[in-house]
């Protein structure tokens, strides 16, 4: 009991002094942290020449309504034919489930497969946001490639990239994160 009493005074002093210094330490850290500007636009370096995939032709394979409440949900199927750097011409088969949050905003998740002309393939998944811009839906999103045993597509194994898709016959592009 005597030992506990001897230790309690130094321990109490340590706790009290920590509480006295901690608020100043936190304020100093907060003062050094830049405050985010939520109105500032972030522009990613998406130069078309740096894209690993470019598609100029998309074929719509159909759409169906999945739900109407609380927001309209649709499922769309399509495929592109495009150019994949280091591989050549590929077909990109796609299925998306889209939640129409407003007349000007869609949240979409998708999955698909890149297929080469000789039958090699790699699956992918994506999540994106679409906005109505000048009467065209423009989607920006993140894409994750799965794994493949294909030699020509293995450079995409577990890769993450950004994509920009414009609905219609406008170019679609994918950029890999380094």
N, C-alpha and C positions, 0 to 999 in steps of 0.2 A: 504494500500500500504506500509506503514511504517513497519507493522508487517511482510510482505513478505520479505522486505529487511533485517530485523533483522534475520529471519530464513534462508535466502539464504546463508549467510556466513558460519554458522555452518554446514549446509547441504552440501555445496561445499567442506568444509574441510573433512567431513566424506567420501564423494565420492572419493576425491583425495587420502586420506590415505588408503582407501580400495583398490584402484587400485594399490597403491604402495606395499601393503602387499600381495595381492592375488597371484601374480606370484610366490613368495617365498613359499607360502602355497601349491600351485599346484605342484611345483617342489618337495617339501618334500613328498607329497602324491605319486607322480610318482616314486620317489626314493625308497619308501617302497614297491611298488607293484612289485611282481616277474614277470619277463618277461617270457611269454610262449615260450617253445621250440617246434616249429612245426615239427621238425624231430624226436622228442622223441616219442616212442610208449607208449600208455596207455594200460595197461593190467588189465582187470577187474577180480575180484576173482570169476571165473566161475568153481568151483569144481563140477564135475558131481554129487557127493553125495549130494550137496546142491540144485540141480535142483528140482522144484516141478513137472515137467513133463519130461518124457523121452519116446521117440518113437524109435523103432528099425525097423519098417516096414512101408514103404510109398508106396502107390499105386497111380501111375500117371493115371489120368482120361482124359488127353488130353490137347492139346495146340492149340491156333489159333492165326494167325497174325491179329493185329488190325490196325497197321499203319506202313509205311516204312519211313516217313519223319516227322520231321527232323532226328529222330532216330527210329530204329525199335522198335515197341511196341507189346508185346505178352500178351495173357491171358492164364494162366495155372490153371488147377483144379487138386486137389489131395486129398487124405485122408490118415491119419496115424491111426494106432492103437498103443496106448501107455499106460503108467502107470502114473496116477496123484496121487501124495501123498495125503493120507487121503481119497481118493475116490476109487481107484483101476483102472481097465481097462476102458479106454474111447476111443471114436473115435473122431478124429479131422478133420472135413471137411474144406477144404481151397480153396480159389480162389485168385489168384494174378494177378496183372497187372504190367508187367515188362518193363522198358525202358532200352534198350541195348545201353549204352553210349559209349562203345568200345568193342573190343573183350575180354577184361579182366575185365569189370566193368558193373554191372547192378544195377539200382535203382528200388525198387519194393515196391508196396503197396498191402495190402491184407486184406481179411476179412474171417471170418469163424466161426465155432461153435464147442465147445466141447460138446459131448453127452455121457452120461453114458449109461450103459447097460439097465437100467430101464427107459430110455427115458427122463431124465432130461438134460437140456442144458444151456449153457451160450455163448453168442456171443462175438467176439473179433475183433479188427482191429490191423494192424501192418504197420510199415514202416521199410524197411531194405535196406542194401547195400550188394551186392554180388560180390565177387572177385573169379577169377579162381586161384585155389591153387592146384598144383600137379594134374592137369587134372580133378578136381572136383570143382563145384561151391559151395562156402562157403558163407552163408548169416549170417550177424549179424544185429539185429534190436531191435526195441522197440515194445512191445505189450501192448495194453490196453484192459482189459476185461470190458464189459458192466455190466449190472445188470441182476440178475435172481431171481426168487422166489424159486428156487430149494434149498432145505436144504443142500444137500451134496456139492453143488458148490457155495453157497453164500459167502464162504470165499474169493472168487475171485472178488466179486462185486467191481467195480471201481479200481481194482488193476492194477499196472503198472509193467512190467517185461522186461527182456532182453531175447532174444532167439538167438540160434545158430543152423542153419540148414545146413546140408551138403546134396546136391542133390544126390539121389541114395539111396541105402539101408544102409546108415550110420546113427548112432544115432542123433536125434534132441533133443534139450533140451530147457527148459524155466526156468528162475530164477526170482523170485519175488523181487521187491525192498521193502525194509523194511521201 
